[in-house]
Amino acid sequence: MKIRTLLPWAFFAFIFILTSYSPEQKVPRNLKKAVETFSEDKALYSASWGLIAADAKTGKELVSVSPGLALIPASTQKVVTTLTAMAMLGTDYRFETLIQYDGQIINGVINGNLYIHGGGDPSLGASQLDDSLIIENTFSFWLDDLKAAGISAVDGHIIADASFFDDHMIPPKWMWEDIGNYYGAGAHALTVYENMYTVFFQPGRAEGEPAGVIKTEPVIPYMDFINDVTTGPRGSGDRVYIYGVPRQNTRWLTGTVPLGQNNFPVRGSMPDPGYYLANAFREYLGNNGITITGETHTHQTLKKLQPIETRTLVSRWESPELLYIAERTNMASVNTYAENIIKTLGRTFGNGGTFSEGAEVIKNFWEEKGIIITGLRMHDGSGLSSFNNISVRQLNEMLLYAASDESLYAALIKGFPVAGESGSLSRLFRGTRSQGVLAAKSGFLGNVRAYSGYTRSRNGSLIAFTFIVNNYAGPNIQLRDNMVKVMDEISGL
């Protein structure tokens, strides 16, 4: 089916072609009617949108609306990033973080520097992923290996070496209002706590009064706040924006926190995760009998580093398998994970750990698989940039590719929220045919709503679908509900 939306109130003027669902059964009128009703919405007049659904076994398109139109995908871009990574690196891929030293050990003392060399692991300290990943457990693991090597002190510096990636944590096409907040944490080869911290506020006694900063968790060295946050109405929630850039410790806090909610938490992005990690490990070592006489540095602040090949390896920490990292990336829509993944692809298969190299690797991979990539633009791995573009057909063909590989499909869908049950779909589709059946990654930006995933027909056939709307002029809830009705009719095929 192909629809070119010209005037939403004149759907009879559309080019409307419905393909058959199977040799025995035509697409039910209900799906056609649902798409027509959706397209009549006057709030779509200035919008751009596309819809496609295809039989995952045959690839036959069941419904198709503007399939080649380049659209902003929002967080459905994470499907592209995680699927490509699992296909290229393998679902069992593990990120590595190494403890190394240069110089020599004399009488238990390293006469040289101690290094934490990052390999892009997004999960260090990420207790949300697995309780065993709390950072103290990682530190304990490293401490045991240092002691096993007979090391009792370091007569030198501790250095956070994050040179596995380039020094640009933030994609250049991200918005200023995003990058100081937790979802704008970016990518770092020594990511820790998902590159987030929490700042706690004490609201004033009345609306409009200043709200004070109580503390941060964890404590970020040298963090400085310019605090313009005031007290908002009761129940108003988090309306705070945090402004700041990587490797600068000043953060400007604006907006409101709700009246009557003491110790109100707001999450922000760490200015320098590598420095924080090295400093925290230094303190941990000191508390456990290993002193470091030098200072805490990063590979940027201490330019003269010994080459990696001349260092001695003391400890190797491995992340959980990529399968589980991709699951959290999609289920909780963690931008930092996706950004670390795209840079890892660039470092492993391209010419460096950069966003642009990772994007080229991804596009080349899918072009080699036969997907026409014209109009596909990737400026990040997560979809936070509004400069990204993809067509519903391109994204859906990637889903079809995954469905052709049983293990790859199982790994991908493991991270998709399930209709009426989990993640961003937990409150949607309840009491419908899609509940417990449809699984999809959702995407939201101020001007975007998108869904991409799988459902099953009434006879159990697997269907891949993608539905993206940009620049809808009405309420977001109205658009969401209208899209849900269409997707549920796909489940009803």
C-alpha positions in Angstrom: 0.0 0.0 0.0 1.3 3.4 -0.8 -0.2 6.7 0.4 1.0 10.2 -0.4 -0.5 12.5 2.2 -1.6 15.7 0.5 -4.8 16.8 2.3 -5.7 14.8 5.3 -9.4 15.5 4.9 -9.4 14.2 1.4 -8.1 10.7 1.7 -10.1 9.6 -1.3 -7.6 11.5 -3.4 -4.7 9.3 -2.1 -2.8 6.8 -4.1 -3.9 3.8 -2.0 -2.7 0.4 -2.9 -3.2 -2.5 -0.5 -1.2 -5.7 -1.1 -2.5 -9.0 0.0 -1.5 -10.6 3.3 -1.2 -14.1 1.9 -2.3 -16.0 -1.2 -5.4 -17.1 0.7 -6.3 -13.9 2.5 -6.6 -10.3 1.6 -5.8 -7.5 4.0 -9.0 -7.0 6.1 -11.0 -3.8 5.6 -10.4 -2.9 9.2 -6.7 -2.1 8.6 -7.5 -0.1 5.5 -10.2 1.8 7.4 -7.8 2.4 10.4 -5.2 3.9 8.1 -7.8 6.1 6.3 -9.2 7.3 9.6 -5.7 8.1 10.9 -4.9 10.0 7.8 -8.1 12.2 8.1 -6.7 13.8 11.3 -6.4 17.5 10.5 -3.4 17.8 12.8 -1.5 15.8 10.2 -1.9 18.5 7.6 1.7 19.9 8.2 3.1 16.5 9.3 5.3 14.0 7.5 4.7 10.3 8.3 5.3 6.8 7.1 4.0 3.4 7.9 5.0 -0.1 6.7 4.3 -3.6 7.8 5.7 -6.8 6.1 5.5 -10.5 6.5 8.7 -11.4 8.3 9.0 -14.8 6.5 8.3 -13.7 2.9 9.1 -10.0 3.1 5.8 -9.2 1.4 4.6 -5.7 2.3 1.2 -5.7 3.8 0.7 -2.0 4.2 2.9 0.9 3.0 2.5 4.6 3.4 5.3 6.9 2.1 7.8 4.1 2.6 10.8 6.0 1.2 10.2 9.3 2.9 13.2 10.4 5.1 11.9 10.9 8.6 13.4 11.7 12.0 13.4 8.4 13.9 14.0 9.6 17.5 14.9 6.6 19.7 13.9 4.0 17.2 17.5 4.8 15.9 18.7 2.6 18.8 17.3 -0.4 16.8 19.7 0.4 14.0 22.7 0.8 16.3 22.1 -2.2 18.5 21.1 -4.5 15.7 24.2 -3.6 13.7 26.5 -4.1 16.6 25.1 -7.5 17.5 25.3 -8.6 13.9 28.9 -7.3 13.4 30.4 -7.8 16.9 28.3 -10.8 17.9 25.8 -11.0 20.8 28.6 -12.4 23.0 30.9 -9.5 22.6 32.3 -8.0 25.8 33.9 -4.6 26.3 37.2 -4.6 28.2 38.7 -2.2 30.8 42.3 -2.7 31.6 44.5 -1.8 34.6 48.1 -1.3 33.4 51.3 0.4 34.6 54.5 1.7 33.0 57.9 1.6 34.6 59.0 -1.1 37.0 58.0 -2.7 40.3 60.7 -2.4 42.9 60.0 -3.8 46.4 56.3 -3.7 45.7 56.3 -0.1 44.5 55.4 0.9 40.9 58.1 3.4 39.8 55.8 4.8 37.1 52.2 5.5 36.4 49.0 3.4 36.9 46.5 3.4 34.1 42.8 2.7 33.7 42.5 2.0 30.0 38.9 2.1 28.8 37.5 0.1 26.0 34.1 1.8 25.7 32.3 -0.3 28.3 29.0 1.5 29.0 28.2 -0.6 32.0 30.8 0.1 34.7 29.0 0.9 37.9 25.6 0.4 36.2 23.7 -1.3 38.9 20.5 -0.9 36.9 21.9 -3.6 34.5 23.2 -6.1 37.0 23.8 -5.8 40.8 27.3 -7.3 40.3 28.3 -4.2 38.3 28.3 -1.8 41.3 31.6 0.0 41.0 32.9 -1.2 44.4 32.9 -4.7 43.0 34.9 -3.6 40.0 37.3 -1.8 42.3 37.6 -4.9 44.5 38.4 -7.0 41.4 41.2 -4.6 40.4 42.5 -4.4 43.9 42.9 -8.2 44.2 44.8 -8.3 40.9 47.1 -5.5 42.0 47.8 -7.2 45.3 48.4 -10.5 43.5 51.1 -8.7 41.4 52.8 -7.7 44.6 51.9 -4.0 44.3 51.7 -2.0 47.5 52.2 1.6 46.3 52.5 3.7 43.1 55.3 6.3 42.9 53.6 8.1 40.1 50.2 9.3 38.8 46.9 7.4 38.2 45.7 8.1 34.7 42.3 7.7 33.1 43.2 6.7 29.5 40.0 7.1 27.4 41.9 7.4 24.1 40.0 4.3 22.7 37.4 7.0 21.6 38.1 10.5 20.4 37.7 13.3 22.8 34.2 14.5 21.7 31.7 13.1 24.2 28.8 14.9 22.6 27.6 14.5 18.9 27.8 17.9 17.2 24.2 17.8 16.2 22.8 17.6 19.8 20.9 20.5 21.2 22.4 22.8 23.9 19.4 22.2 26.3 20.0 18.4 26.2 23.7 18.0 26.9 23.9 18.9 30.6 21.0 16.5 31.4 21.3 12.8 32.1 19.9 11.8 28.7 22.6 14.0 27.1 25.6 12.3 28.7 27.2 11.2 25.5 29.9 8.6 25.0 33.2 8.1 26.9 35.6 5.2 26.7 35.6 5.2 30.5 31.9 5.5 31.1 30.9 5.1 34.8 27.4 5.2 36.4 26.1 5.6 32.8 27.9 9.0 32.9 25.2 10.4 35.3 25.1 12.0 38.7 22.1 13.1 40.8 21.7 16.5 42.3 19.3 16.8 45.3 17.3 20.0 45.9 15.5 21.5 48.9 12.4 23.4 47.7 11.5 26.7 49.3 8.5 27.1 51.7 6.4 28.7 49.0 6.1 28.8 45.2 8.6 31.1 43.6 11.1 30.8 46.4 14.7 29.7 45.6 15.4 25.9 45.8 18.8 25.0 47.4 21.2 22.4 46.3 21.8 19.9 49.1 24.3 17.4 47.6 25.2 15.3 44.6 25.5 11.5 44.4 28.2 10.6 43.6 30.2 13.6 44.7 31.9 15.0 41.6 35.3 16.6 42.2 35.4 20.3 41.6 31.7 20.5 40.6 30.4 24.1 40.8 26.7 25.1 40.4 25.1 28.3 39.3 21.7 27.7 40.8 18.6 29.5 39.5 16.1 26.8 40.4 13.0 27.9 42.1 10.0 26.2 43.8 7.1 25.2 41.6 3.6 24.0 42.4 3.0 20.8 44.4 3.1 17.8 42.2 4.7 19.6 39.3 7.6 17.2 39.1 11.0 17.7 37.6 11.1 20.8 35.5 14.9 21.4 35.9 17.3 21.9 33.0 21.0 21.5 33.6 23.3 23.4 31.2 27.0 22.5 30.8 29.5 21.0 28.5 32.0 18.1 28.8 35.2 18.5 30.8 33.9 21.8 32.4 32.8 21.5 36.0 30.4 24.5 36.1 26.8 23.6 35.7 23.9 26.1 35.4 20.7 24.9 37.0 17.3 26.4 35.8 13.7 25.6 36.2 11.6 24.4 39.1 11.2 21.6 41.6 7.9 20.8 43.3 6.8 22.3 46.6 6.9 20.0 49.6 9.2 17.3 48.1 12.4 17.4 50.2 15.6 16.0 48.7 14.1 16.2 45.3 16.4 14.3 42.8 17.4 15.5 39.3 19.9 13.7 37.2 22.6 15.3 35.1 25.5 14.3 32.9 29.1 14.0 34.3 31.5 16.5 33.0 34.4 14.0 32.8 33.6 10.4 33.7 37.2 9.2 33.2 38.5 11.7 35.7 35.8 10.8 38.2 36.5 7.1 37.9 40.3 7.4 38.3 39.9 9.7 41.3 37.4 7.4 42.9 39.6 4.4 42.4 42.6 6.3 43.8 40.6 6.9 47.0 39.5 3.3 47.1 43.1 2.1 46.8 44.2 4.5 49.5 41.6 3.1 51.9 42.8 -0.4 51.1 46.5 0.1 51.7 47.8 1.1 48.2 49.0 4.7 48.1 49.6 6.8 45.0 52.1 9.7 45.4 51.2 11.5 42.2 48.0 13.1 41.0 44.9 12.1 39.1 45.1 12.8 35.4 43.4 12.0 32.2 45.0 11.2 28.8 44.1 14.8 27.8 45.7 16.6 30.8 48.9 14.4 30.8 50.0 14.4 27.2 53.2 12.3 27.6 51.8 8.8 28.0 53.7 5.6 27.5 52.3 3.7 24.5 49.8 1.0 25.3 52.1 -1.7 24.0 54.9 -0.8 26.4 52.7 -1.0 29.5 52.3 -4.0 31.7 48.8 -5.5 32.1 47.7 -6.2 35.7 43.9 -6.7 35.4 41.3 -7.1 32.7 37.6 -6.4 33.5 35.0 -7.6 31.1 31.5 -6.2 30.6 28.3 -8.4 30.4 27.7 -9.7 26.9 26.5 -7.2 24.3 23.2 -9.1 24.3 22.4 -7.7 27.7 23.8 -4.2 27.0 21.6 -4.0 23.9 18.6 -5.1 25.9 19.0 -2.2 28.4 19.8 0.2 25.6 16.4 -0.5 24.0 14.2 -1.3 27.0 15.2 1.7 29.0 16.3 3.8 26.0 19.7 4.7 27.4 21.3 7.2 25.1 24.8 6.7 26.6 24.9 3.0 25.8 23.9 3.6 22.1 26.6 6.3 21.8 29.3 4.1 23.2 28.2 1.3 20.8 28.3 3.5 17.7 31.8 4.7 18.6 33.0 1.1 19.3 31.8 0.2 15.8 33.8 3.0 14.4 36.9 2.0 16.3 36.6 -1.7 15.6 35.6 -1.6 11.9 36.3 1.9 10.8 39.1 4.4 11.1 38.6 5.5 14.7 36.3 5.7 17.7 34.2 8.6 16.4 30.5 9.2 15.8 31.0 9.7 12.1 33.1 6.6 11.7 30.5 4.5 13.5 27.8 5.9 11.3 29.7 5.0 8.2 30.3 1.5 9.4 26.6 1.1 10.0 25.5 2.5 6.7 28.1 0.4 4.8 26.9 -2.8 6.6 23.3 -2.3 5.5 24.2 -1.3 2.0 26.2 -4.6 1.7 23.0 -6.4 2.9 21.1 -4.9 -0.1 19.3 -2.1 1.7 19.2 1.2 -0.3 20.6 3.7 2.1 19.7 6.9 0.2 18.5 9.5 2.6 19.8 7.6 5.7 21.5 10.1 7.9 23.1 9.2 11.3 24.6 11.9 13.5 24.4 9.8 16.7 23.6 6.3 17.8 20.7 7.0 20.1 18.4 9.2 18.0 18.6 12.3 20.3 19.6 14.4 17.3 16.7 15.8 15.2 19.1 15.8 12.2 18.9 12.0 11.9 16.8 10.6 9.0 15.6 7.2 8.0 12.7 5.9 6.0 10.2 3.4 7.4 11.2 0.9 4.7 14.9 1.1 5.6 14.3 0.5 9.2 11.7 -2.2 8.5 14.1 -4.0 6.2 16.6 -4.1 9.0 14.0 -5.8 11.2 13.3 -8.3 8.4 17.0 -9.1 8.3 17.0 -9.7 12.0 14.0 -11.9 11.7 15.8 -14.1 9.2 18.4 -15.1 11.9 16.8 -16.8 14.8 19.5 -16.0 17.4 19.8 -12.3 16.2 16.0 -11.9 16.3 15.8 -13.4 19.8 18.6 -11.0 21.0 17.0 -7.9 19.5 13.4 -8.5 20.6 14.7 -9.3 24.1 15.1 -5.5 24.6 11.8 -4.4 23.0 9.0 -3.3 25.4 6.0 -5.6 25.2 2.5 -4.2 24.6 0.6 -3.8 27.9 3.4 -5.3 29.9 6.8 -3.6 29.9 8.8 -0.5 29.2 7.3 2.4 27.3 4.4 0.1 26.1 3.4 -1.1 29.6 0.3 1.2 29.7 -0.6 0.9 26.0 -2.6 -1.7 24.2 -4.2 -3.1 27.3 -7.3 -5.2 26.5 -6.4 -5.3 22.8 -5.2 -8.0 20.4 -1.7 -6.6 20.7 -1.4 -7.1 24.4 1.5 -9.5 25.2 2.0 -10.0 21.4 3.3 -6.8 20.0 6.9 -5.8 20.9 8.5 -2.6 19.7 11.0 0.1 20.4 9.4 3.5 20.8 10.9 6.9 20.0 9.9 10.4 21.2 11.2 13.8 20.6 9.3 17.1 20.8 8.3 16.7 17.1 8.5 13.0 16.7 6.6 9.8 17.7 7.8 6.5 16.4 7.4 2.8 16.8 9.3 -0.1 15.2 9.1 -3.8 16.1 7.2 -6.9 15.6 3.7 -8.4 16.1 1.9 -11.5 15.1 -1.2 -12.0 13.1 -4.1 -14.1 14.3 -2.6 -17.2 12.7 0.7 -16.6 14.4 2.7 -15.2 11.4 5.4 -12.8 12.4 5.0 -9.2 11.1 7.7 -6.5 11.2 6.4 -2.9 11.2 7.6 0.6 11.5 5.4 3.7 12.1 6.9 7.2 12.3 5.2 10.6 12.5 7.1 14.0 12.4 5.7 17.5 13.1 2.2 16.5 14.3 0.2 19.6 15.1 -2.1 18.2 17.8 -1.7 16.8 21.3 1.0 14.1 21.7 -1.5 11.8 23.5 -4.0 12.1 20.7 -1.3 11.1 18.2 -0.2 8.2 20.4 -3.7 6.8 20.7 -4.3 7.1 17.0 -1.1 5.3 16.2 -2.0 2.5 18.7 -5.3 1.9 16.9 -3.5 1.4 13.6 -0.8 -0.9 15.1 -3.5 -3.0 16.8 -5.1 -3.6 13.4 -1.8 -4.9 12.2 -2.0 -7.5 15.0 -5.5 -8.3 13.9 -4.5 -9.4 10.4 
